[in-house]
């Protein structure tokens, strides 16, 4: 049981860090200077769908689909905040800690909702694609 929780937590952290980098790159792509270009929305949605399919493939259960739709975007938001508040970028940010949280939440709120919906939809579809008997 503990091994399964550890595997599940590591899966959520890994996929959440991928989602967090997508959040960061979509909103703050000017910090990624050699590769900075605007990521269109049609490129962001398939990435979230792929994350949802991968999570649904490893744990094909409705409880895990719902948990991944909540915890992967939250882990992504935490990863995005960790990059945003890193010492390399913190010198460009002026204000209180609560102001940072509010600004970041304002920027990534749409991406969080989009990721939650895409991951849940893809995970729900993966229940039928990767059904085990």
Buried (B, 14 or more C-beta within 10 A) or exposed (E): EEEEEEEBEEBBBBBBBBBBBBBBBBBBBEBEEEEEEEBEEEEBBEBBBBBBBBBBEBBBEEEBBBBBBEBBBBBBBEBBBEBBBEEEEEEEEEEEEEEBEEEBEEBBEEBBEBBBBBBBBBBBBBBEEEEEE
